[in-house]
Amino acid sequence: MKGIFSMKKTRQKRLDQPPQVYDATLKEFIQQQIPDLLPILLPGAVYQETLDVERIRPTMRADRVYKILYRGQVHVLDVELQTGDDEWMVERLLAYHAILHYEYKLPVISLIIYLFQAQMVQSPWYEMSGDEKLIAFRFRILPLFLLDAEDFLKEHLICIYPLLPTMKGVSPDLISKAIDELAKVCHDAGVLSEKFLWMRVLLDRTETIDVQEKIEIERRLAMYESLLENSKFIKQIKSQYEEKGKKEGEKKGEKKGELKEGRRIAIEVVKARFPHLVEVATQRVRKMRNVEVLRQLTVQIAAAPDEVTARRILNDDDV
């Protein structure tokens, strides 16, 4: 079956995608699932609201910031998502911590989530002046790649199932069980297909799963691609990429034609769903040179729940 995620045609392209695509996808996953995920990420915490830190000057690049109830007191939670090494991680986290505390006058909990194996920073971190400790900065670390996927499956914590490919003990059978459970619980085809999208892009990035098992897991995920047919918007995108992109490619060269057509489709998607963002989208897609990355962006915009989320995706111009 030719689907929007055709393995044979896109596998190598996905492997070449820059990490920002995965980062943006995960940020959107956290944003949408945070009320359910929070007790898992920080046991004892209760979600209250998402904070808009873009208005804070100097502009912050914090991934996600929330107001939570923790230990009987209102806190600010800064969640930072890491997919690799970052030598300035702690310094950046400390800056965010200070700015958030100053802005909201609340205690701040800083949490780093590591998806994949990396050189993790350690807490507490000290700023030293010779032998004197000027600052002792304590933060939380959650290395997903060290957690056992089976534990979450046993507890039926379905909100975290899209993150299972980043964990230990992942196998085709385990993913099949997770897929079946998601399909039984989630009755909205669009939402379900989005969860499979998150699972797939993280599967592409992880290096802890054997190549053959990855292929088998992808095959089982592909069995549910028919769910995408229930979304007219996603179906339209798929059709335009397969048909119009192909025709344009025959006229001007396949690669150039696909890129041009992909840009046009992306702008049409934005125009249909979020007309106020057309100018931002036009500037963004003109910079893009990778057809697969452009397709991923288009699908994310098509699935974005609101204009704020769509703007955030478009403004992540590190891609």
Sequence and secondary structure as in RCSB ss.txt:
>XXXX:A:sequence
MKGIFSMKKTRQKRLDQPPQVYDATLKEFIQQQIPDLLPILLPGAVYQETLDVERIRPTMRADRVYKILYRGQVH
VLDVELQTGDDEWMVERLLAYHAILHYEYKLPVISLIIYLFQAQMVQSPWYEMSGDEKLIAFRFRILPLFLLDAE
DFLKEHLICIYPLLPTMKGVSPDLISKAIDELAKVCHDAGVLSEKFLWMRVLLDRTETIDVQEKIEIERRLAMYE
SLLENSKFIKQIKSQYEEKGKKEGEKKGEKKGELKEGRRIAIEVVKARFPHLVEVATQRVRKMRNVEVLRQLTVQ
IAAAPDEVTARRILNDDDV
>XXXX:A:secstr
   TT HHHHHHHHHTS HHHHHHHHHHHHHHHHHHHHHHHSTT EEEEE   TTSSS    SEEEEEEETTEEE
EEEEEEESS  TTHHHHHHHHHHHHHHHH S EEEEEEE S      SSEEEEETTEEEEEE  EEEEGGGSBHH
HHHHTT GGGGGGGGGSBT  HHHHHHHHHHHHHH   HHHHHHHHHHHHHHHHH SSS HHHHHHHHHHHHTTG
GGGGG HHHHHHHHIIIIIHHHHHHHH HHHHHHHHHHHHHHHHHHHH GGGHHHHHHHHHT   HHHHHHHHHH
HHH SSHHHHHHHHH TT 
